[in-house]
Amino acid sequence: MGQHYSQLSLRERMTVDLLHREGLSVRSIAARLERSASTISRELRRNAKPTKRWSGPY
């Protein structure tokens, strides 16, 4: 019945950061993490600036 969505873990966020810095595409990162490309795209867009909890930016 529908899909269950969960937030990215800190480990996944760190992986997104690393792979993005290496120049991988959003789709490639999504495939490696077994997540939707839209999830990765949204993560990169939302966390492009540093915050109190994330030293970012991507």
PALO-162764 format. One record per residue: residue number from 1; residue in one letter; x, y, z of N, C-alpha, C in turn. Coordinates in pm, 1 decimal. Example, Ala and Ser with C-alpha at 12.3 -4.5 7.8 and 13.67 -1.06 7.14 Angstrom:
<pts>
{pt 1, A, {1319.0, -569.0, 780.0}, {1230.0, -450.0, 780.0}, {1320.0, -330.0, 780.0}}
{pt 2, S, {1285.0, -225.0, 708.0}, {1367.0, -106.0, 714.0}, {1290.0, 3.0, 787.0}}
</pts>
This chain:
<pts>
{pt 1, M, {81.5, -119.1, 0.0}, {0.0, 0.0, 0.0}, {85.9, 125.5, 0.0}}
{pt 2, G, {118.2, 179.0, -114.5}, {199.8, 299.8, -121.4}, {344.4, 272.4, -85.1}}
{pt 3, Q, {423.4, 374.6, -93.2}, {564.4, 361.5, -60.0}, {593.8, 433.4, 69.9}}
{pt 4, H, {692.2, 383.6, 140.7}, {737.6, 448.4, 263.5}, {864.2, 527.5, 230.1}}
{pt 5, Y, {863.8, 653.6, 263.5}, {978.6, 738.8, 235.7}, {1051.7, 767.4, 365.8}}
{pt 6, S, {1183.2, 762.0, 361.0}, {1262.0, 793.8, 479.1}, {1365.4, 899.1, 444.0}}
{pt 7, Q, {1406.7, 970.1, 545.6}, {1508.0, 1072.9, 524.9}, {1642.7, 1007.4, 497.6}}
{pt 8, L, {1728.2, 1083.3, 434.0}, {1864.0, 1034.8, 411.9}, {1937.3, 1032.6, 546.2}}
{pt 9, S, {2013.9, 929.1, 568.3}, {2094.6, 920.9, 689.8}, {2216.0, 1011.9, 673.6}}
{pt 10, L, {2285.7, 1035.4, 783.2}, {2406.4, 1116.3, 776.9}, {2509.2, 1050.6, 685.6}}
{pt 11, R, {2519.4, 919.4, 692.9}, {2613.0, 846.2, 606.7}, {2577.3, 867.6, 459.1}}
{pt 12, E, {2448.1, 862.4, 426.4}, {2405.2, 885.3, 287.9}, {2436.3, 1027.9, 245.5}}
{pt 13, R, {2415.3, 1123.3, 334.0}, {2444.6, 1263.0, 300.5}, {2593.6, 1283.0, 275.3}}
{pt 14, M, {2674.7, 1218.1, 355.3}, {2819.2, 1227.4, 336.5}, {2859.9, 1164.1, 203.3}}
{pt 15, T, {2794.3, 1054.9, 167.8}, {2821.3, 989.2, 39.7}, {2779.0, 1078.1, -76.0}}
{pt 16, V, {2663.1, 1141.3, -63.7}, {2616.6, 1235.1, -166.5}, {2720.9, 1344.9, -185.0}}
{pt 17, D, {2768.4, 1399.7, -75.1}, {2868.3, 1506.0, -80.1}, {2994.8, 1458.6, -152.1}}
{pt 18, L, {3046.2, 1344.0, -113.4}, {3167.9, 1290.2, -172.7}, {3151.5, 1264.7, -322.3}}
{pt 19, L, {3043.7, 1196.9, -359.4}, {3022.1, 1163.6, -500.1}, {2995.6, 1287.6, -584.4}}
{pt 20, H, {2925.1, 1384.6, -526.6}, {2899.5, 1510.1, -597.7}, {3030.7, 1584.6, -623.1}}
{pt 21, R, {3117.9, 1585.8, -523.6}, {3248.9, 1651.2, -539.4}, {3334.2, 1580.1, -643.7}}
{pt 22, E, {3313.6, 1449.0, -658.1}, {3387.2, 1372.2, -759.1}, {3331.8, 1393.0, -899.0}}
{pt 23, G, {3219.0, 1463.3, -908.4}, {3163.5, 1497.1, -1038.5}, {3060.3, 1400.3, -1092.1}}
{pt 24, L, {3011.9, 1307.6, -1008.9}, {2909.3, 1213.8, -1054.8}, {2776.4, 1285.9, -1074.2}}
{pt 25, S, {2697.8, 1236.6, -1166.6}, {2566.6, 1295.9, -1192.8}, {2469.1, 1259.2, -1081.2}}
{pt 26, V, {2360.5, 1332.9, -1075.1}, {2255.1, 1305.4, -977.2}, {2202.7, 1163.8, -995.6}}
{pt 27, R, {2182.8, 1122.0, -1119.0}, {2131.6, 986.3, -1145.0}, {2230.8, 878.8, -1102.0}}
{pt 28, S, {2357.8, 902.8, -1121.1}, {2460.3, 806.2, -1079.0}, {2464.8, 793.4, -927.1}}
{pt 29, I, {2457.3, 907.1, -859.1}, {2456.0, 906.0, -712.8}, {2332.6, 832.8, -662.4}}
{pt 30, A, {2218.6, 862.1, -722.4}, {2093.9, 797.9, -682.4}, {2101.2, 646.6, -699.9}}
{pt 31, A, {2158.2, 602.2, -810.1}, {2170.0, 459.2, -836.1}, {2257.9, 391.5, -731.4}}
{pt 32, R, {2367.0, 455.2, -695.6}, {2457.8, 397.7, -595.5}, {2392.4, 387.3, -458.6}}
{pt 33, L, {2307.8, 484.1, -425.9}, {2242.9, 484.6, -294.8}, {2106.6, 414.4, -296.6}}
{pt 34, E, {2066.9, 370.7, -414.9}, {1935.1, 308.3, -433.1}, {1823.7, 401.3, -384.5}}
{pt 35, R, {1834.5, 525.4, -428.9}, {1737.3, 630.2, -399.0}, {1690.3, 691.3, -529.1}}
{pt 36, S, {1583.0, 764.8, -521.5}, {1530.1, 834.4, -637.7}, {1622.5, 950.7, -675.1}}
{pt 37, A, {1635.2, 974.3, -804.4}, {1715.3, 1088.1, -850.3}, {1657.4, 1219.4, -797.5}}
{pt 38, S, {1525.7, 1225.6, -785.4}, {1463.9, 1348.3, -733.3}, {1501.1, 1371.1, -586.7}}
{pt 39, T, {1518.1, 1263.6, -510.3}, {1559.4, 1275.8, -370.3}, {1698.9, 1336.0, -362.2}}
{pt 40, I, {1788.5, 1287.9, -446.2}, {1925.7, 1338.3, -445.4}, {1929.4, 1482.7, -493.5}}
{pt 41, S, {1855.4, 1512.9, -598.3}, {1849.3, 1648.7, -650.1}, {1797.6, 1744.9, -543.0}}
{pt 42, R, {1693.8, 1704.7, -475.1}, {1633.9, 1786.0, -369.3}, {1734.2, 1805.9, -255.2}}
{pt 43, E, {1804.2, 1699.9, -218.9}, {1905.2, 1708.3, -113.0}, {2014.1, 1809.1, -150.1}}
{pt 44, L, {2062.2, 1802.5, -270.4}, {2166.2, 1894.9, -314.7}, {2116.2, 2038.5, -315.7}}
{pt 45, R, {1994.4, 2058.7, -359.9}, {1937.6, 2193.1, -367.1}, {1912.0, 2251.1, -227.6}}
{pt 46, R, {1853.4, 2172.3, -139.7}, {1816.4, 2221.1, -6.2}, {1937.1, 2247.1, 81.8}}
{pt 47, N, {2041.0, 2170.8, 64.2}, {2155.4, 2179.9, 154.6}, {2278.2, 2236.9, 86.9}}
{pt 48, A, {2256.5, 2327.0, -2.7}, {2367.8, 2388.2, -75.0}, {2442.2, 2490.6, 10.8}}
{pt 49, K, {2379.2, 2536.2, 118.3}, {2440.5, 2636.0, 205.2}, {2465.7, 2575.3, 343.8}}
{pt 50, P, {2572.5, 2618.8, 409.7}, {2601.1, 2568.3, 543.4}, {2491.7, 2607.7, 642.8}}
{pt 51, T, {2466.5, 2520.7, 739.9}, {2372.6, 2548.3, 848.5}, {2439.1, 2511.4, 979.9}}
{pt 52, K, {2366.1, 2522.5, 1088.7}, {2420.4, 2484.6, 1219.5}, {2453.6, 2335.6, 1224.4}}
{pt 53, R, {2374.3, 2253.2, 1153.4}, {2392.7, 2109.0, 1159.0}, {2473.4, 2054.2, 1042.6}}
{pt 54, W, {2483.8, 2129.5, 935.4}, {2554.9, 2081.1, 817.3}, {2654.0, 2185.5, 775.0}}
{pt 55, S, {2782.5, 2147.2, 773.4}, {2885.9, 2244.0, 738.1}, {2892.4, 2270.1, 589.0}}
{pt 56, G, {2823.9, 2178.7, 509.8}, {2812.2, 2194.1, 365.6}, {2915.0, 2289.3, 308.1}}
{pt 57, P, {2894.8, 2354.3, 205.6}, {2788.2, 2328.0, 109.5}, {2825.7, 2214.3, 16.9}}
{pt 58, Y, {2728.2, 2163.5, -51.9}, {2754.0, 2058.7, -150.9}, {2827.5, 2120.1, -266.5}}
</pts>
